[in-house]
Amino acid sequence: MVELPQPLLAAAGARQHPVLGIRIPPGRDTLHRLVEAVDAAVVDRLVCAWLAARLAGPVVGCGLSLDGKTVRNSGGPTGVDVQLFAAMRHDTAVVVAQVQVPADTTEVTQIKALLDHIEVAGMVVTADAPTPAATPPDTYANAARTTCSP
C-alpha cells in the first residue's frame, strides 16, 4: 500500500497527514478488518456485473461455460473447502458470474442462482457432467428475459 500513488490514495479516501499533507495508506490491521467485513458474495456479484457491462454483447451462438472448482485449503477450522460455480463466456474468457456452492449441496442446485444475473438469450450454454441432462434449459433461464427451447 505504501507504493500507491497519492492521487489513488486520495480517490480511495485515505486520510491526510496533518503536517506533511500527504495521504497515509491504511495499515495492515485496517485492511484485515475491511476484508473480514466485506460480504464476498456481494463483491463477487458486483465485480462480475462490472466486467460483463464492459464487454461487448455476445454474438448469437456465443458459448457460456458453467463449471465448478474447489478452492483447496480454504476450509479453515471446518476443514470443508469452498466450492465455487462460475459462468465464463467463450469469446472473451471472462467469468461473468460466480456463486459459492453450499457445503451440503452440489453445483446442480446452483444453476438457477448462477444464471439469474446473466442475459443468456442466444448463447449456447455448456456444462460439465454434474448438470442434469433431463432438465429443460428454460428451467434455469429467467423466462422474462430469455426464450429457450429444449
N, C-alpha and C positions, 0 to 999 in steps of 0.2 A: 504494500500500500504506500510505502514511503516514496516509491518511484513514480507514483501517479502525478501527472501534470496538474498545476494549480487550477487551470480552468475546469478540469474534470472534477477535482475535489470541490470546487465552488458549485458546480452544477449538481453534485450529489448532496450538497448541503453541509459539507464539513465545516466545523467551527473554525473561526479565525483567531489566530494568536493576538492577544490584546496589544502587545508591544511591537512585534515584528510584522504583523499584518498578513502573514502567510496562512494558508489553510493547513490545518492539522489533520492528518489522516486518522481514521478511527483505530483504536488499539485492538489487539488480538481478542481480549475479553468482550469488547463491544461486538466484534464480528461474530464471535461464538454465540452470544446471546441472540443476535439477529438471525443467524442460521437456525437456531433452535426454535425461534418464534414464528418462522415462516411456515405456512401451510404448503408443503411440497406439491400436493396435487393441484392447488390453485396456480402456483408458479409454473408448473409443467403445462397446464392448460393455456395460460397466458402466453408463454413462450412459443408453444406450438401454433396458437392463433396468430401471433405476431409474424412468425415465419411464413405461415400459409398466406397471410394478407400481402406479403411482399413477393410472392411467387405469381407468375402469370397463370391464369386459369388453365387447368389441364385440357389438353386436346381430347376430343372424343376417342374413347378406347384406351386412354392412358391407364396404366396399371397402378393399383394401390395394394401393396403387400401388407398383410396382417401377420405379425409374428411375435412370439413371446420370448423373453430372455430372463434368466435368473441372475441376479447380481450376487456374485459369490462373496462369501464372508461379510454379508450385510445384516445378518441375523441378530447381532448383538447378544444380549443375555438370553433371549428366547431360543436362539440357535436356528430359527426359521428364516432362511434367506428371502429377500424381497424378490418378487416376480413382477416384471413389467410386461405389458402388452402394448405394442405400438403399430401404427399405420404409417407406411412410408410410400411416398409417390415414386414410381419407377423413373419418370422423366427427369427428376431433379435429385433423387436420392436424399430427400429431406423428410424427416419424421414430422408429420403434420398433426399427429395426435398420439397420446400415450396415457395409459391408466395403470394403476397398480392393481394386481390381481390379489384379492383377499386370500389369506393363507388357507382358508377352509373350502376353497372352490378352485375352478380351473379357468383357463382362457375363454372357453366356450361361453361361460356365463357373462363375460365382459364384452362380447362383440357389440351389443347394442350401445353400451356406455361409450365404447371407443368410437363408433361411427356417428353417434348423435351430433357431434360438433363438426362434422365434415360434410361438404357437399359432394356426394358420390354420383350424381347423375351423369351418365355417360362413361363412367370409369369402369374398368374391369378389376374387380376385387379378387385377389388371390389370398389364400390362407393355407397354413400347413395342416398336417394330419389331424390335430385335435378338433378341427371345425366340423360340425355335423353336416354331412352332405345332404341329408334328407330335409333340412330346414330351408324353405324358400328364402331367397335374398331379401324380399320385401319385409320379412320378419324383422330384419336388423336395420333397414333403412327407414329414415323418417319419411313416412308416406306423404307428408305435406310438401316435402322438398324434392322427393325422388320417386320416379316410377321405375320399378324393376320388374322384370319378368323371369319366372323360374326357368 
